[in-house]
């Protein structure tokens, strides 16, 4: 298995995992439970999405597309408010 995405948080990791599943790619979220130790462990690079070696190329493309969208939403949060569900 190889890492195709290093997530900032568990939610982002599961977004990528779900998108990979929709493409028929089996993925695993590694380090998910390590986030409970934040404060005792470094905060960065705890959570990653991994896939089998034959799926790396396809999975990397899917993960990169989602990562680009997440980065854009973080940089311009006001642009996406109209798509949010009402509370």
C-alpha positions, -999 to 999 in steps of 0.1 A, spaced: 0 0 0 11 35 -7 1 70 5 -18 90 -21 -30 118 2 -18 134 35 -48 150 51 -51 180 74 -78 162 94 -100 131 95 -128 147 76 -106 155 46 -92 120 46 -127 105 46 -138 128 18 -109 115 -3 -116 79 7 -153 83 -3 -144 98 -37 -120 69 -43 -146 44 -33 -170 61 -59 -143 54 -85 -141 18 -75 -107 22 -57 -104 6 -22 -87 30 2 -76 29 38 -73 59 62 -41 55 82 -34 73 115 -70 82 121 -69 73 158 -36 92 163 -54 125 163 -66 117 198 -30 121 209 -26 157 196 -6 176 222 16 146 227 23 139 191 31 165 163 0 179 147 11 175 111 11 144 90 -8 121 113 -36 111 88 -31 97 53 -51 79 27 -35 48 13 -43 26 -17 -29 -6 -32 1 -1 -55 -18 -8 -88 -43 20 -79 -18 47 -71 -19 65 -104 -57 68 -106 -61 74 -69 -35 102 -70 -54 121 -97 -87 118 -77 -70 129 -44 -52 159 -62 -86 171 -76 -102 170 -41 -72 186 -25 -73 215 -50 -110 220 -43 -105 219 -5 -76 244 -7 -97 268 -29 -126 266 -4 -102 274 25 -87 303 7 -121 318 -4 -147 306 21 -173 333 13 -176 321 -23 -190 288 -12 -215 299 15 -244 298 -9 -239 260 -13 -241 254 24 -272 237 39 -293 258 63 -286 251 100 
